[in-house]
Amino acid sequence: MPASLFKLVIDAQTTTTTKPNVQRFFYQLNTGDVDNGTLTIVAASFVDDSGDAVVTIPTAVADNGYYMLLINGVLQQEGLYTVTENNVVVTDATGIPENAPIVLVVTNFDPESDTTIIS
């Protein structure tokens, strides 16, 4: 008798919740932070939603998070700035008016999945 392959047949139902964790940080442009057209905003210059000073900027988790930077209410292209836990660097800050609001949004996802085996 030849060998035969036995396959399991299982029905399952999976529910996934994305659970975004959104953090916003606010800063008003101080022209003293611009050097040769490059703006460097140290973490301590930002305040959070509660108005509290920021110690470090959270990292956007690779493949599971992202940054958004808005300058004077306009979303900026990702290649125009860099973010580290210590600062945000905008490579071309020429033309940004003094006291312009700058908002950094850090979004990370903490997805949860629950699978129920039906049969």
N, C-alpha and C positions, 0 to 999 in steps of 0.2 A: 504494500500500500504506500503510495507516495505521501510525502510530508505535506501538510496543509497549514496555512496561516490562519490563526484564530484572531479575529479583531474584536475589540471591545466597542460597544456602541453606548455612548454616554451622552445624555442631554444635559446641558448646563446653561444657566442664565447668569450673566455678569452685568453688574451695575458699576459704572465708574463716575466718581465725582471729582471735578478738576481742582477745586479748592484754591483759587488764586489768593496770594498774599500780596497786597498792593501797599507800597509805602511811598509817600510823597514828601519831598524836601524842597524848601523855598529859600530864595536868595534874591537880593536886589543888587544890581550891578554897582560895584564900587570901582571907579576908574583906576584906583590904586592897585587893583588886582590884575590889571592888564599890563603886559610887558611885551613890547615890540609886536603888538597885534594879537598876542596869545593871552587868553584869559585863563587863569588858574584859580579855581575856587576850592579852598581847603574845606574839609568836612565840617570843621567847627564854625564855618561861616553860614552853613545851612541851618534852618529850623525845621522841625517836623510839623505835622498837622496840629499838634497841641501848642506850638510856639516854643518848644524846648530845643535847646542847642543839640546838634548832632555830634556824636563822638566819632563814629566811623560810618561810612556808607556801606550798606549791605551789598554783597556780591550777587549779581544775577547768575543763577546756576546755569551752567552750560547745558544746552538742549532742553532746558526746563524753565527758563526765565529770560527777561529782557529789560533793557533800559529805554526810556523815552525822555528826551530833553526838549523842553519848550522854552524859547527865548521870546519875551514880549508876546506870549500867547501863540507863537508859531512853532509847530513841531519841526525839529531839526533832523537832517539825515544822519544816520549812524556814523558815517565816515568823517563827520566834522568835529567829533568830540570823542574823548576817551574817559573812562570811569575806572577809578581804583577805590580801595577802601579809604584812602586818604584824601583824594581830591577828584575834581572834574576839570578836564582841560579842554577848552574850546580853541581850536587852532586858528580860526579867523574871527576875531572879535571886533574887527573894525566895523564901525557903523552901528554897533549896539548902543542905544542911548543910555546915558547915566541914569541910574535907579530903575532900569528896565527889570521887570520881574523875570526870574529864571527858575523854572520848576524842573526838578529831576524826579521821574517816576520809576521806581524799581518794582518789577512784578516777577514773582516766583510762583511756581505751581507746586502744590503738594498733593498730587492725585492719589485717590484711594479707590481701590476696586474690591468688590465683594462678589464672590462667585458661589452660586448655589447649584449643587448637582441635583438634577431632577430625577434622573433614572440611570 
